[in-house]
Amino acid sequence: MSKADWNENVAPVLIEAVPLCHWGFTKSRRLLYVSGNTDIFGRPPEELLHQHVSMIDDANRSWATRLDQVFSGGAPYDKEGPRAEQHQIILHVPIYTTDGRVAYAAGFSFRAGDPVPGIRELELAALAMLQVLRTERARTERFLHDVVAQCLSSTGLQLELLRLEIEGYQTQTPSRSVEIQQALAEALKRVRMFSSGEDTESV
């Protein structure tokens, strides 16, 4: 989405109707992002990120059922509400790939009575969020690869040299140095997995 599209089509609408909360589910029914007032989920945003829908679902599987409907592509969008106890309108909008598959389910909640943007504006807002996530992911990957991984590798090498130096003065290597090396190796492995995208699902 171009900056002109955002400025002309999305920003004016969202300024008039700011959602209470907005989120996105992947095809595996995990929260890709969540922002705003998360009272409808009963948990703070930091506990929700990357969690499966079952974490927030009720006994009737209301959330899972709604996501199944969105990902089936059977309806252009899913709307519920407002609930009497929450006074909110909840919408799910399917986000399609170029070949017509539903890749994400973007969700929004608005106060009952507040203006609600049209589906096209919500689609564009969700696409803008996905674009921001991809940009930030790329920046994070570069930082982890170029800075953090190099620092961990260097620290591991320095620790190994220190271990060899200590062994020259005593017969047994302190077990603590081995534990530190193992922790560094695990951290480096995780950084490399993140940088290569192995910790994320493909859609």
MDTraj code that builds the backbone (N, CA, C; nanometers):
import mdtraj as md
import numpy as np

residues = "MET SER LYS ALA ASP TRP ASN GLU ASN VAL ALA PRO VAL LEU ILE GLU ALA VAL PRO LEU CYS HIS TRP GLY PHE THR LYS SER ARG ARG LEU LEU TYR VAL SER GLY ASN THR ASP ILE PHE GLY ARG PRO PRO GLU GLU LEU LEU HIS GLN HIS VAL SER MET ILE ASP ASP ALA ASN ARG SER TRP ALA THR ARG LEU ASP GLN VAL PHE SER GLY GLY ALA PRO TYR ASP LYS GLU GLY PRO ARG ALA GLU GLN HIS GLN ILE ILE LEU HIS VAL PRO ILE TYR THR THR ASP GLY ARG VAL ALA TYR ALA ALA GLY PHE SER PHE ARG ALA GLY ASP PRO VAL PRO GLY ILE ARG GLU LEU GLU LEU ALA ALA LEU ALA MET LEU GLN VAL LEU ARG THR GLU ARG ALA ARG THR GLU ARG PHE LEU HIS ASP VAL VAL ALA GLN CYS LEU SER SER THR GLY LEU GLN LEU GLU LEU LEU ARG LEU GLU ILE GLU GLY TYR GLN THR GLN THR PRO SER ARG SER VAL GLU ILE GLN GLN ALA LEU ALA GLU ALA LEU LYS ARG VAL ARG MET PHE SER SER GLY GLU ASP THR GLU SER VAL".split()
xyz = np.array([
    [0.0844, -0.1180, 0.0000],
    [0.0000, 0.0000, 0.0000],
    [0.0886, 0.1238, 0.0000],
    [0.0550, 0.2157, -0.0878],
    [0.1362, 0.3365, -0.0994],
    [0.1011, 0.4366, 0.0105],
    [0.1915, 0.5319, 0.0292],
    [0.1672, 0.6370, 0.1279],
    [0.0456, 0.7200, 0.0891],
    [0.0273, 0.7402, -0.0415],
    [-0.0880, 0.8177, -0.0884],
    [-0.2192, 0.7469, -0.0540],
    [-0.2219, 0.6128, -0.0740],
    [-0.3417, 0.5350, -0.0382],
    [-0.3737, 0.5509, 0.1094],
    [-0.2684, 0.5414, 0.1907],
    [-0.2889, 0.5540, 0.3358],
    [-0.3432, 0.6930, 0.3703],
    [-0.2784, 0.7960, 0.3179],
    [-0.3184, 0.9333, 0.3509],
    [-0.4589, 0.9674, 0.3024],
    [-0.4952, 0.9157, 0.1848],
    [-0.6232, 0.9526, 0.1252],
    [-0.7391, 0.8641, 0.1704],
    [-0.7127, 0.7338, 0.1878],
    [-0.8217, 0.6391, 0.2094],
    [-0.8345, 0.5853, 0.3509],
    [-0.7231, 0.5724, 0.4208],
    [-0.7279, 0.5042, 0.5500],
    [-0.7197, 0.6004, 0.6672],
    [-0.6167, 0.6838, 0.6678],
    [-0.5930, 0.7723, 0.7821],
    [-0.7154, 0.8565, 0.8195],
    [-0.7830, 0.9224, 0.7235],
    [-0.8987, 1.0047, 0.7633],
    [-1.0088, 0.9244, 0.8305],
    [-1.0306, 0.8015, 0.7828],
    [-1.1365, 0.7176, 0.8402],
    [-1.0988, 0.6730, 0.9812],
    [-0.9749, 0.6297, 0.9979],
    [-0.9325, 0.5800, 1.1287],
    [-0.9205, 0.6917, 1.2320],
    [-0.8921, 0.8112, 1.1861],
    [-0.8889, 0.9241, 1.2794],
    [-1.0277, 0.9477, 1.3370],
    [-1.1298, 0.9280, 1.2532],
    [-1.2682, 0.9458, 1.2977],
    [-1.3162, 0.8281, 1.3822],
    [-1.2607, 0.7108, 1.3592],
    [-1.3088, 0.5899, 1.4278],
    [-1.1900, 0.5045, 1.4704],
    [-1.1295, 0.5377, 1.5819],
    [-1.0148, 0.4627, 1.6321],
    [-1.0644, 0.3363, 1.6999],
    [-1.0157, 0.2184, 1.6605],
    [-1.0618, 0.0955, 1.7250],
    [-1.0145, 0.0872, 1.8694],
    [-1.0975, 0.0243, 1.9530],
    [-1.0554, -0.0014, 2.0906],
    [-0.9357, -0.0960, 2.0910],
    [-0.9423, -0.1938, 2.0025],
    [-0.8367, -0.2943, 1.9950],
    [-0.8305, -0.3440, 1.8512],
    [-0.7114, -0.3818, 1.8067],
    [-0.7003, -0.4472, 1.6766],
    [-0.5947, -0.5559, 1.6852],
    [-0.6132, -0.6609, 1.6047],
    [-0.5278, -0.7795, 1.6152],
    [-0.5264, -0.8525, 1.4820],
    [-0.4398, -0.9514, 1.4723],
    [-0.4341, -1.0342, 1.3526],
    [-0.4024, -1.1772, 1.3890],
    [-0.4765, -1.2712, 1.3294],
    [-0.4519, -1.4140, 1.3487],
    [-0.3901, -1.4727, 1.2223],
    [-0.2952, -1.5640, 1.2406],
    [-0.2384, -1.6383, 1.1286],
    [-0.3275, -1.7577, 1.0970],
    [-0.2955, -1.8291, 0.9889],
    [-0.3740, -1.9459, 0.9501],
    [-0.3716, -2.0548, 1.0567],
    [-0.2662, -2.0591, 1.1363],
    [-0.2592, -2.1580, 1.2441],
    [-0.3321, -2.1106, 1.3690],
    [-0.4085, -2.0010, 1.3545],
    [-0.4918, -1.9468, 1.4622],
    [-0.4097, -1.8927, 1.5783],
    [-0.2941, -1.8359, 1.5476],
    [-0.2118, -1.7718, 1.6492],
    [-0.2119, -1.6208, 1.6280],
    [-0.2059, -1.5472, 1.7384],
    [-0.2077, -1.4008, 1.7298],
    [-0.0733, -1.3496, 1.6792],
    [-0.0766, -1.2873, 1.5633],
    [0.0446, -1.2312, 1.5043],
    [0.0769, -1.0960, 1.5653],
    [-0.0257, -1.0169, 1.5941],
    [-0.0097, -0.8886, 1.6615],
    [-0.1380, -0.8576, 1.7356],
    [-0.1274, -0.7759, 1.8372],
    [-0.2440, -0.7279, 1.9118],
    [-0.2077, -0.5943, 1.9735],
    [-0.3003, -0.4981, 1.9631],
    [-0.2712, -0.3643, 2.0124],
    [-0.3992, -0.2997, 2.0628],
    [-0.3853, -0.2170, 2.1654],
    [-0.5001, -0.1454, 2.2200],
    [-0.5511, -0.2082, 2.3483],
    [-0.6774, -0.1838, 2.3777],
    [-0.7406, -0.2344, 2.4994],
    [-0.7790, -0.3802, 2.4791],
    [-0.7110, -0.4707, 2.5465],
    [-0.7315, -0.6146, 2.5255],
    [-0.8257, -0.6770, 2.6287],
    [-0.9133, -0.5968, 2.6882],
    [-1.0074, -0.6498, 2.7866],
    [-1.0940, -0.7619, 2.7295],
    [-1.1254, -0.7553, 2.6010],
    [-1.2107, -0.8589, 2.5418],
    [-1.1425, -0.9954, 2.5436],
    [-1.0095, -0.9955, 2.5526],
    [-0.9357, -1.1210, 2.5595],
    [-0.9083, -1.1647, 2.7035],
    [-0.9242, -1.0723, 2.7964],
    [-0.9014, -1.1055, 2.9368],
    [-0.7559, -1.1189, 2.9752],
    [-0.6657, -1.0730, 2.8879],
    [-0.5216, -1.0815, 2.9156],
    [-0.4512, -0.9601, 2.8563],
    [-0.3353, -0.9230, 2.9119],
    [-0.2590, -0.8106, 2.8550],
    [-0.1929, -0.8510, 2.7236],
    [-0.1603, -0.7528, 2.6381],
    [-0.1026, -0.7836, 2.5062],
    [0.0207, -0.8722, 2.5110],
    [0.1093, -0.8491, 2.6089],
    [0.2342, -0.9264, 2.6125],
    [0.2111, -1.0746, 2.6370],
    [0.0975, -1.1115, 2.6961],
    [0.0663, -1.2528, 2.7178],
    [-0.0027, -1.3156, 2.5971],
    [-0.0510, -1.2332, 2.5063],
    [-0.1300, -1.2826, 2.3943],
    [-0.0487, -1.3103, 2.2688],
    [0.0599, -1.2385, 2.2509],
    [0.1358, -1.2460, 2.1270],
    [0.1812, -1.3887, 2.0977],
    [0.1527, -1.4358, 1.9783],
    [0.1893, -1.5684, 1.9278],
    [0.1145, -1.6834, 1.9954],
    [0.0143, -1.6511, 2.0785],
    [-0.0617, -1.7568, 2.1448],
    [-0.1750, -1.8068, 2.0551],
    [-0.2135, -1.9326, 2.0752],
    [-0.3210, -1.9943, 1.9977],
    [-0.4554, -1.9405, 2.0455],
    [-0.5534, -1.9424, 1.9552],
    [-0.6859, -1.8896, 1.9880],
    [-0.7480, -1.9616, 2.1073],
    [-0.7087, -2.0859, 2.1313],
    [-0.7641, -2.1619, 2.2444],
    [-0.7354, -2.0945, 2.3773],
    [-0.6327, -2.0092, 2.3824],
    [-0.5977, -1.9404, 2.5066],
    [-0.7065, -1.8415, 2.5479],
    [-0.7799, -1.7881, 2.4504],
    [-0.8814, -1.6864, 2.4808],
    [-1.0234, -1.7372, 2.4591],
    [-1.0364, -1.8603, 2.4088],
    [-1.1680, -1.9098, 2.3702],
    [-1.2532, -1.9484, 2.4900],
    [-1.3847, -1.9555, 2.4648],
    [-1.4778, -1.9973, 2.5684],
    [-1.5166, -2.1440, 2.5458],
    [-1.6060, -2.1940, 2.6289],
    [-1.6456, -2.3347, 2.6210],
    [-1.7133, -2.3680, 2.4890],
    [-1.7758, -2.2703, 2.4262],
    [-1.8445, -2.2921, 2.2985],
    [-1.7526, -2.2749, 2.1774],
    [-1.6253, -2.2466, 2.2022],
    [-1.5274, -2.2238, 2.0949],
    [-1.5714, -2.1103, 2.0020],
    [-1.6240, -2.0041, 2.0627],
    [-1.6769, -1.8925, 1.9831],
    [-1.5710, -1.8288, 1.8945],
    [-1.4532, -1.8025, 1.9513],
    [-1.3468, -1.7388, 1.8739],
    [-1.2975, -1.8310, 1.7630],
    [-1.2748, -1.9580, 1.7965],
    [-1.2245, -2.0530, 1.6965],
    [-1.3236, -2.0699, 1.5816],
    [-1.4517, -2.0766, 1.6141],
    [-1.5551, -2.0917, 1.5115],
    [-1.5564, -1.9728, 1.4167],
    [-1.5444, -1.8540, 1.4730],
    [-1.5433, -1.7334, 1.3902],
    [-1.4210, -1.7316, 1.2991],
    [-1.3067, -1.7715, 1.3515],
    [-1.1864, -1.7752, 1.2684],
    [-1.2000, -1.8795, 1.1580],
    [-1.2610, -1.9935, 1.1896],
    [-1.2826, -2.0960, 1.0873],
    [-1.3660, -2.0401, 0.9727],
    [-1.4671, -1.9613, 1.0065],
    [-1.5520, -1.9020, 0.9034],
    [-1.4739, -1.8034, 0.8180],
    [-1.3898, -1.7235, 0.8825],
    [-1.3114, -1.6248, 0.8073],
    [-1.2120, -1.6947, 0.7151],
    [-1.1396, -1.7936, 0.7677],
    [-1.0366, -1.8594, 0.6874],
    [-1.0952, -1.9509, 0.5798],
    [-1.2203, -1.9893, 0.5934],
    [-1.2844, -2.0695, 0.4893],
    [-1.3127, -1.9859, 0.3647],
    [-1.3102, -1.8525, 0.3812],
    [-1.3358, -1.7638, 0.2681],
    [-1.4823, -1.7559, 0.2292],
    [-1.5674, -1.8034, 0.3176],
    [-1.7098, -1.8072, 0.2860],
    [-1.7808, -1.6737, 0.2951],
    [-1.7208, -1.5779, 0.3651],
    [-1.7868, -1.4481, 0.3814],
    [-1.6818, -1.3381, 0.3684],
    [-1.7226, -1.2208, 0.3170],
    [-1.6253, -1.1122, 0.3019],
    [-1.5743, -1.0590, 0.4348],
    [-1.6573, -1.0711, 0.5399],
    [-1.6123, -1.0324, 0.6730],
    [-1.7060, -1.0936, 0.7757],
    [-1.6652, -1.0872, 0.9005],
    [-1.7417, -1.1451, 1.0102],
    [-1.7663, -1.0347, 1.1115],
    [-1.8904, -1.0150, 1.1497],
    [-1.9241, -0.9067, 1.2424],
    [-2.0114, -0.9606, 1.3547],
    [-1.9794, -0.9203, 1.4760],
    [-2.0569, -0.9597, 1.5916],
    [-2.0759, -0.8407, 1.6830],
    [-2.1930, -0.8355, 1.7470],
    [-2.2052, -0.7387, 1.8534],
    [-2.3153, -0.6376, 1.8317],
    [-2.3202, -0.5457, 1.9277],
    [-2.2357, -0.5459, 2.0488],
    [-2.2858, -0.6426, 2.1543],
    [-2.1932, -0.6952, 2.2341],
    [-2.2339, -0.7791, 2.3453],
    [-2.2868, -0.6913, 2.4578],
    [-2.3879, -0.7401, 2.5257],
    [-2.4505, -0.6595, 2.6315],
    [-2.3511, -0.6244, 2.7411],
    [-2.2646, -0.7221, 2.7756],
    [-2.1730, -0.6970, 2.8872],
    [-2.0493, -0.6184, 2.8451],
    [-2.0233, -0.6104, 2.7154],
    [-1.9016, -0.5438, 2.6706],
    [-1.9273, -0.4190, 2.5882],
    [-2.0464, -0.4080, 2.5306],
    [-2.0819, -0.2894, 2.4530],
    [-1.9809, -0.2633, 2.3416],
    [-1.9441, -0.3703, 2.2722],
    [-1.8473, -0.3564, 2.1649],
    [-1.8955, -0.4266, 2.0386],
    [-1.8530, -0.3736, 1.9249],
    [-1.8711, -0.4402, 1.7961],
    [-1.7365, -0.5019, 1.7589],
    [-1.7370, -0.6289, 1.7235],
    [-1.6147, -0.6999, 1.6879],
    [-1.6248, -0.7419, 1.5415],
    [-1.5220, -0.7100, 1.4651],
    [-1.5186, -0.7464, 1.3236],
    [-1.3918, -0.8251, 1.2925],
    [-1.4055, -0.9241, 1.2062],
    [-1.2902, -0.9940, 1.1504],
    [-1.2940, -0.9777, 0.9993],
    [-1.1828, -0.9388, 0.9427],
    [-1.1721, -0.9145, 0.7989],
    [-1.0664, -1.0078, 0.7418],
    [-1.1006, -1.0882, 0.6408],
    [-0.9992, -1.1744, 0.5792],
    [-0.9018, -1.0929, 0.4950],
    [-0.7742, -1.1270, 0.5057],
    [-0.6699, -1.0639, 0.4242],
    [-0.6195, -1.1700, 0.3265],
    [-0.6337, -1.1416, 0.1976],
    [-0.6074, -1.2407, 0.0939],
    [-0.4674, -1.2278, 0.0339],
    [-0.4147, -1.3415, -0.0113],
    [-0.2921, -1.3410, -0.0902],
    [-0.3300, -1.3107, -0.2350],
    [-0.2296, -1.2931, -0.3201],
    [-0.2566, -1.2593, -0.4600],
    [-0.3290, -1.3712, -0.5336],
    [-0.3168, -1.4958, -0.4861],
    [-0.3853, -1.6064, -0.5531],
    [-0.5223, -1.6370, -0.4910],
    [-0.5691, -1.5468, -0.4032],
    [-0.7044, -1.5602, -0.3517],
    [-0.7206, -1.6390, -0.2238],
    [-0.6118, -1.6860, -0.1650],
    [-0.6205, -1.7579, -0.0374],
    [-0.6267, -1.6584, 0.0777],
    [-0.6956, -1.6977, 0.1852],
    [-0.6988, -1.6143, 0.3050],
    [-0.5717, -1.6421, 0.3854],
    [-0.4899, -1.5392, 0.4027],
    [-0.3620, -1.5546, 0.4727],
    [-0.3717, -1.5160, 0.6199],
    [-0.4514, -1.4129, 0.6488],
    [-0.4651, -1.3637, 0.7858],
    [-0.6110, -1.3278, 0.8116],
    [-0.6461, -1.3256, 0.9384],
    [-0.7754, -1.2725, 0.9812],
    [-0.7463, -1.1517, 1.0686],
    [-0.7761, -1.0334, 1.0169],
    [-0.7541, -0.9112, 1.0938],
    [-0.8782, -0.8811, 1.1760],
    [-0.8600, -0.8457, 1.3026],
    [-0.9725, -0.8191, 1.3911],
    [-0.9704, -0.6769, 1.4451],
    [-1.0889, -0.6239, 1.4671],
    [-1.1047, -0.4888, 1.5201],
    [-1.2234, -0.4878, 1.6154],
    [-1.2128, -0.4081, 1.7209],
    [-1.3293, -0.3866, 1.8076],
    [-1.3534, -0.2364, 1.8216],
    [-1.4804, -0.1987, 1.8188],
    [-1.5222, -0.0596, 1.8307],
    [-1.6323, -0.0486, 1.9354],
    [-1.6396, 0.0656, 2.0003],
    [-1.7487, 0.0893, 2.0941],
    [-1.8810, 0.0926, 2.0176],
    [-1.9830, 0.0346, 2.0792],
    [-2.1157, 0.0399, 2.0189],
    [-2.1588, 0.1856, 2.0064],
    [-2.2061, 0.2220, 1.8899],
    [-2.2487, 0.3592, 1.8661],
    [-2.1443, 0.4450, 1.7986],
    [-2.0151, 0.4047, 1.8078],
    [-1.9099, 0.4793, 1.7389],
    [-1.9124, 0.4471, 1.5900],
    [-1.8656, 0.5385, 1.5061],
    [-1.8596, 0.5081, 1.3621],
    [-1.7608, 0.3945, 1.3360],
    [-1.7974, 0.3062, 1.2456],
    [-1.7120, 0.1931, 1.2095],
    [-1.6705, 0.2089, 1.0641],
    [-1.5407, 0.2038, 1.0343],
    [-1.4956, 0.2183, 0.8951],
    [-1.5514, 0.1065, 0.8077],
    [-1.5499, 0.1308, 0.6783],
    [-1.5910, 0.0282, 0.5837],
    [-1.4883, -0.0830, 0.5771],
    [-1.5286, -0.1934, 0.5165],
    [-1.4411, -0.3099, 0.5093],
    [-1.3120, -0.2790, 0.4341],
    [-1.3211, -0.2030, 0.3257],
    [-1.2003, -0.1706, 0.2490],
    [-1.1009, -0.0925, 0.3342],
    [-1.1489, 0.0027, 0.4125],
    [-1.0593, 0.0802, 0.4993],
    [-0.9946, -0.0099, 0.6048],
    [-1.0719, -0.1033, 0.6581],
    [-1.0159, -0.1956, 0.7570],
    [-0.9125, -0.2882, 0.6937],
    [-0.9388, -0.3328, 0.5713],
    [-0.8400, -0.4146, 0.5004],
    [-0.7090, -0.3386, 0.4831],
    [-0.7198, -0.2126, 0.4403],
    [-0.6000, -0.1316, 0.4190],
    [-0.5257, -0.1071, 0.5499],
    [-0.6002, -0.0848, 0.6583],
    [-0.5365, -0.0661, 0.7885],
    [-0.4621, -0.1914, 0.8309],
    [-0.5233, -0.3094, 0.8085],
    [-0.4573, -0.4357, 0.8434],
    [-0.3336, -0.4579, 0.7579],
    [-0.3428, -0.4273, 0.6288],
    [-0.2268, -0.4422, 0.5404],
    [-0.1135, -0.3495, 0.5825],
    [-0.1486, -0.2290, 0.6271],
    [-0.0464, -0.1357, 0.6742],
    [0.0242, -0.1922, 0.7972],
    [-0.0525, -0.2537, 0.8884],
    [0.0077, -0.3140, 1.0076],
    [0.1006, -0.4283, 0.9692],
    [0.0594, -0.5119, 0.8759],
    [0.1438, -0.6226, 0.8313],
    [0.2721, -0.5708, 0.7666],
    [0.2599, -0.4614, 0.6921],
    [0.3781, -0.4022, 0.6292],
    [0.4753, -0.3498, 0.7347],
    [0.4221, -0.2867, 0.8389],
    [0.5071, -0.2389, 0.9489],
    [0.5766, -0.3564, 1.0173],
    [0.5025, -0.4651, 1.0413],
    [0.5612, -0.5823, 1.1068],
    [0.6746, -0.6401, 1.0230],
    [0.6540, -0.6481, 0.8916],
    [0.7584, -0.7036, 0.8056],
    [0.8825, -0.6147, 0.8055],
    [0.8603, -0.4839, 0.8021],
    [0.9728, -0.3904, 0.8029],
    [1.0515, -0.4015, 0.9324],
    [0.9789, -0.4060, 1.0455],
    [1.0452, -0.4166, 1.1748],
    [1.1163, -0.5508, 1.1895],
    [1.0547, -0.6562, 1.1357],
    [1.1177, -0.7880, 1.1418],
    [1.2496, -0.7866, 1.0658],
    [1.2500, -0.7264, 0.9467],
    [1.3722, -0.7200, 0.8670],
    [1.4813, -0.6417, 0.9396],
    [1.4435, -0.5299, 1.0028],
    [1.5419, -0.4501, 1.0779],
    [1.5963, -0.5293, 1.1955],
    [1.5085, -0.6010, 1.2646],
    [1.5507, -0.6809, 1.3800],
    [1.6436, -0.7925, 1.3371],
    [1.6099, -0.8592, 1.2258],
    [1.6946, -0.9677, 1.1766],
    [1.8349, -0.9173, 1.1433],
    [1.8421, -0.8017, 1.0765],
    [1.9734, -0.7459, 1.0433],
    [2.0531, -0.7134, 1.1683],
    [1.9869, -0.6543, 1.2681],
    [2.0563, -0.6197, 1.3918],
    [2.1062, -0.7450, 1.4628],
    [2.0204, -0.8468, 1.4711],
    [2.0600, -0.9698, 1.5395],
    [2.1766, -1.0375, 1.4685],
    [2.1713, -1.0396, 1.3344],
    [2.2767, -1.1055, 1.2593],
    [2.4076, -1.0271, 1.2643],
    [2.3974, -0.8958, 1.2435],
    [2.5185, -0.8141, 1.2296],
    [2.5817, -0.7755, 1.3626],
    [2.5012, -0.7663, 1.4675],
    [2.5535, -0.7176, 1.5956],
    [2.5501, -0.8260, 1.7031],
    [2.4323, -0.8756, 1.7328],
    [2.4178, -0.9673, 1.8459],
    [2.4914, -1.0987, 1.8207],
    [2.4708, -1.1590, 1.7034],
    [2.5356, -1.2876, 1.6748],
    [2.6875, -1.2747, 1.6767],
    [2.7388, -1.1651, 1.6203],
    [2.8837, -1.1445, 1.6213],
    [2.9367, -1.1271, 1.7633],
    [2.8614, -1.0552, 1.8454],
    [2.9017, -1.0343, 1.9848],
    [2.9032, -1.1663, 2.0619],
    [2.8003, -1.2484, 2.0413],
    [2.7944, -1.3780, 2.1096],
    [2.9091, -1.4685, 2.0657],
    [2.9354, -1.4697, 1.9361],
    [3.0452, -1.5517, 1.8843],
    [3.1786, -1.5073, 1.9422],
    [3.2000, -1.3768, 1.9461],
    [3.3243, -1.3234, 1.9994],
    [3.3397, -1.3548, 2.1478],
    [3.2289, -1.3396, 2.2223],
    [3.2329, -1.3696, 2.3661],
    [3.2633, -1.5170, 2.3896],
    [3.2028, -1.6044, 2.3088],
    [3.2292, -1.7480, 2.3216],
    [3.3742, -1.7818, 2.2950],
    [3.4319, -1.7165, 2.1939],
    [3.5728, -1.7397, 2.1622],
    [3.6634, -1.6919, 2.2754],
    [3.6342, -1.5740, 2.3302],
    [3.7142, -1.5215, 2.4412],
    [3.7037, -1.6117, 2.5639],
    [3.5856, -1.6657, 2.5875],
    [3.5669, -1.7563, 2.7010],
    [3.6455, -1.8855, 2.6813],
    [3.6484, -1.9356, 2.5582],
    [3.7247, -2.0568, 2.5298],
    [3.8746, -2.0328, 2.5519],
    [3.9240, -1.9162, 2.5099],
    [4.0654, -1.8836, 2.5323],
    [4.0957, -1.8721, 2.6813],
    [4.0017, -1.8128, 2.7563],
    [4.0196, -1.8018, 2.9005],
    [4.0213, -1.9396, 2.9657],
    [3.9322, -2.0285, 2.9172],
    [3.9274, -2.1645, 2.9720],
    [4.0600, -2.2366, 2.9492],
    [4.1175, -2.2221, 2.8304],
    [4.2456, -2.2866, 2.7995],
    [4.3582, -2.2292, 2.8856],
    [4.3498, -2.0993, 2.9110],
    [4.4514, -2.0354, 2.9951],
    [4.4431, -2.0859, 3.1390],
    [4.3171, -2.1005, 3.1877],
    [4.2977, -2.1507, 3.3256],
    [4.3482, -2.2938, 3.3372],
    [4.3243, -2.3749, 3.2330],
    [4.3676, -2.5143, 3.2360],
    [4.5191, -2.5255, 3.2468],
    [4.5909, -2.4217, 3.2024],
    [4.7362, -2.4238, 3.2127],
    [4.7846, -2.4132, 3.3568],
    [4.6959, -2.3646, 3.4469],
    [4.7345, -2.3459, 3.5859],
    [4.6735, -2.4491, 3.6801],
    [4.5675, -2.5142, 3.6356],
    [4.5064, -2.6170, 3.7209],
    [4.4554, -2.7303, 3.6332],
    [4.4350, -2.8440, 3.6922],
    [4.4018, -2.9640, 3.6152],
    [4.2549, -2.9703, 3.5745],
    [4.1664, -2.9063, 3.6499],
    [4.0232, -2.9177, 3.6224],
    [3.9660, -2.7824, 3.5806],
    [3.8915, -2.7837, 3.4705],
    [3.8274, -2.6615, 3.4233],
    [3.7051, -2.6314, 3.5091],
    [3.6906, -2.5080, 3.5564],
    [3.5721, -2.4740, 3.6352],
    [3.4435, -2.5057, 3.5576],
    [3.3501, -2.5761, 3.6221],
    [3.2259, -2.6161, 3.5547],
    [3.1433, -2.4945, 3.5123],
    [3.1619, -2.3854, 3.5833],
    [3.0855, -2.2650, 3.5520],
    [3.1162, -2.2144, 3.4114],
    [3.2401, -2.2264, 3.3682],
    [3.2775, -2.1788, 3.2351],
    [3.2093, -2.2625, 3.1268],
    [3.1947, -2.3899, 3.1533],
    [3.1261, -2.4778, 3.0581],
    [2.9789, -2.4389, 3.0480],
    [2.9163, -2.4097, 3.1606],
    [2.7757, -2.3688, 3.1615],
    [2.7561, -2.2380, 3.0837],
    [2.8496, -2.1452, 3.1017],
    [2.8399, -2.0175, 3.0310],
    [2.8540, -2.0392, 2.8805],
    [2.9467, -2.1251, 2.8408],
    [2.9649, -2.1536, 2.6989],
    [2.8398, -2.2181, 2.6389],
    [2.7775, -2.3065, 2.7142],
    [2.6555, -2.3706, 2.6659],
    [2.5419, -2.2694, 2.6508],
    [2.5323, -2.1778, 2.7463],
    [2.4293, -2.0738, 2.7399],
    [2.4526, -1.9822, 2.6200],
    [2.5782, -1.9466, 2.5946],
    [2.6107, -1.8637, 2.4786],
    [2.5778, -1.9360, 2.3485],
    [2.6097, -2.0650, 2.3427],
    [2.5816, -2.1431, 2.2218],
    [2.4317, -2.1509, 2.1955],
    [2.3529, -2.1678, 2.3020],
    [2.2076, -2.1736, 2.2868],
    [2.1520, -2.0391, 2.2414],
    [2.2032, -1.9298, 2.2997],
    [2.1582, -1.7964, 2.2596],
    [2.1915, -1.7703, 2.1132],
    [2.3106, -1.8090, 2.0716],
    [2.3518, -1.7905, 1.9324],
    [2.2643, -1.8727, 1.8388],
    [2.2302, -1.9937, 1.8796],
    [2.1428, -2.0797, 1.7991],
    [2.0056, -2.0146, 1.7799],
    [1.9522, -1.9579, 1.8884],
    [1.8205, -1.8947, 1.8805],
    [1.8231, -1.7691, 1.7920],
    [1.9304, -1.6927, 1.8021],
    [1.9441, -1.5736, 1.7176],
    [1.9478, -1.6137, 1.5709],
    [2.0241, -1.7181, 1.5397],
    [2.0350, -1.7631, 1.4010],
    [1.9023, -1.8187, 1.3495],
    [1.8281, -1.8885, 1.4363],
    [1.6965, -1.9389, 1.3969],
    [1.6020, -1.8239, 1.3659],
    [1.6038, -1.7221, 1.4513],
    [1.5177, -1.6061, 1.4282],
    [1.5555, -1.5365, 1.2986],
    [1.6857, -1.5166, 1.2771],
    [1.7324, -1.4458, 1.1580],
    [1.6985, -1.5201, 1.0303],
    [1.6955, -1.6543, 1.0383],
    [1.6645, -1.7336, 0.9193],
    [1.5152, -1.7541, 0.9008],
    [1.4348, -1.7076, 0.9992],
    [1.2901, -1.7201, 0.9887],
    [1.2371, -1.8555, 1.0312],
    [1.3211, -1.9394, 1.0940],
    [1.2775, -2.0730, 1.1339],
    [1.1778, -2.0710, 1.2484],
    [1.1667, -1.9584, 1.3188],
    [1.0739, -1.9514, 1.4309],
    [0.9386, -1.9003, 1.3885],
    [0.9187, -1.8743, 1.2600],
    [0.7903, -1.8229, 1.2136],
    [0.7296, -1.9203, 1.1146],
    [0.5988, -1.9137, 1.1010],
    [0.5311, -1.9999, 1.0061],
    [0.5185, -1.9286, 0.8735],
    [0.5136, -2.0040, 0.7678],
    [0.4864, -1.9464, 0.6362],
    [0.3377, -1.9549, 0.6096],
    [0.2858, -1.8579, 0.5387],
    [0.1421, -1.8535, 0.5122],
    [0.1142, -1.8936, 0.3686],
])
top = md.Topology()
chain = top.add_chain()
for i, resn in enumerate(residues, 1):
    res = top.add_residue(resn, chain, resSeq=i)
    for name in ("N", "CA", "C"):
        top.add_atom(name, md.element.get_by_symbol(name[0]), res)
traj = md.Trajectory(xyz[None], top)
